[in-house]
Amino acid sequence: MTIIYSDQETVAPVYPAKADQTHVRPESPQGIPDRPVPLITIRRYAHAALELVSSKQYEDGAWYVQVPGLPGVWAEGPTNEDARRELEDVIFQWCLLKLEDGDDDFPILAGTDLNALY
């Protein structure tokens, strides 16, 4: 699947999304007309997920962070701050991948419902 960055009307692969873009347009697997997906909504979701982060420091000093309830969403870093920065990108890319796959089982976080995008 490709997405259309609606502010530029160019076709590009899902990865990587650029921070200055405002919308993506997933192709519809059911043949329903495509519609833009606002990246600001995905960013809002990612920020809400960061409020739920669980952190753990390893004996070697490295940090492991994850978001309970978001399967496979975790990151590591030399500091907690580095791990959290990496995690924010992981959350964002996880959301794009799930949207690309047509998944509609996003947990609602801080009132942000990505399932409503379908």
C-alpha positions, 0 to 999 in steps of 0.5 A, spaced: 500 500 500 502 507 498 499 513 501 498 520 498 501 526 502 495 530 501 498 537 502 503 535 496 499 530 492 504 526 491 504 518 492 510 515 497 511 509 501 508 509 508 515 509 511 517 514 513 512 519 514 515 526 514 513 531 520 511 537 516 506 533 513 499 534 515 495 528 512 496 521 509 491 517 505 490 510 506 488 506 500 481 502 501 482 495 501 474 494 500 474 499 494 471 505 498 474 511 496 480 513 499 480 519 504 485 523 508 488 521 515 490 527 519 497 526 521 496 531 527 491 526 530 496 520 529 501 525 533 496 526 538 495 519 539 502 518 540 503 523 545 497 520 549 500 513 549 507 516 552 503 518 558 502 511 559 509 509 558 512 503 563 520 504 564 525 499 566 532 500 567 537 495 566 543 493 570 548 496 564 544 503 565 540 502 559 533 503 559 527 499 556 520 503 555 513 500 553 506 502 552 502 497 556 496 495 551 500 497 545 503 490 542 510 490 540 511 497 542 517 498 545 524 502 545 531 502 548 536 507 549 542 509 553 537 514 557 530 514 559 529 520 555 532 517 549 528 511 549 522 515 550 524 519 544 525 513 540 518 510 543 514 516 540 517 514 533 515 507 534 508 509 536 507 513 530 510 508 525 506 502 529 499 507 528 501 508 520 502 500 519 496 498 523 492 503 518 495 501 512 493 494 514 486 496 515 486 494 523 481 497 527 482 495 534 486 501 536 485 502 544 482 509 545 487 514 548 485 520 551 479 521 547 483 520 541 480 514 537 484 512 531 478 507 529 474 512 527 478 514 521 475 508 517 
